């Protein structure tokens, strides 16, 4: 892997981006103020990777975070911050894994 000149110039070293897709289904309707965490199998995910998510569904008033929980598994946390219940349909999401290089 060759060094990315933009990243190298700001001292981030060499990183690798791995793009994967997976189906995410958060399950039942989320009431206001309620959250749920869903484990999603994502190949090549490893502890220490950063995760950028590209949702495949409308997330109006729902905050979402994602992190690698174990090898091959990303946990996605949904938190409803609207004033009513939200139904988020099952959809294909894109996960960009940021694999740190030597810093």
N, C-alpha and C positions, 0 to 999 in steps of 0.2 A: 504494500500500500504506500503510495507516495504522499508526501506531506501536503496538506492544503495550505497554500500561501496565506490565505486570509486568517485561518486559525493560528498558524504558526506565528504570524506577525503580532498577534495579541497575546502570545505566550500560552496558548491552550494545547500545544503539542499536536499530535496526530490523532484524529478520531475517525471512527468508522460509523456510518449510518446504515442500519439494516431495516428494510421496510417489509412488514408482514401485515396480512389482513386476517381478521377473525370475526366470527359472529358474536355479538354481545347482546345478551337478553337479561335485563335487570329484573324481570319477573313482574310481580303485581304492581298495581298503582301505588304511587308514593304520595302520602298525605303531606300537607304543609309541615315543614320542619323535620321531616323524617328522612333518614338516609339508609342506604343499603350498600354492601360491598359484594362484588361479584368476581369470582376467579375466572380468568379467561386463559385458555392455553394459547401461548404465543411461542412458536418455535424460535430457537436461538436466544431467547431472553435469558439473561444471567444476572445474578446479584451484582450490583454496582453499575448496571446500565441505567442511563436516563431513559425516560419514556415520554414521547410526544404523541398525543392522541389526536386523531382526525375522526370525529364522530360521524356515523352514518345516519343520524336521526336528529330531529329538532330537540334542543336542550334548553329552550327558553325558561329562565328562572331556576335552572338546575345547575349546581356546580358539580364538576367532575374532576377527580384526580386519579392518576394511575401511577403504579410503581411495580417493580419486579419483586414478587413475594418469595419466589424460589425459582430454580432453573426451569425454564419453559412455562412459567406461569406469571401472568400480570394480574394484579388486583385492581379493579376499577371501582371507585367509590362515587356513588351518586348521592347528592344531598339536595332535597327539594326546598327551595327558598322562595317559592311563590306564595300566594295567599289561598291556594286551593290544591286539590289533588292533581297529580301529573301522571300520565301514561306515556311511557317511552317505549316505542315499538322495538322489537328485535331487529337488528340491522348489522350489516357488515361494516366494521370500523377498520381504519388503517392505523397501525402502530409503528412509529419510527423509533427504533432502539438506537440510542446514542452510546456507542461503546468507546469508553475513554482509552486514549493511547498513552504513550509515555509523556508525562508532563515534566 
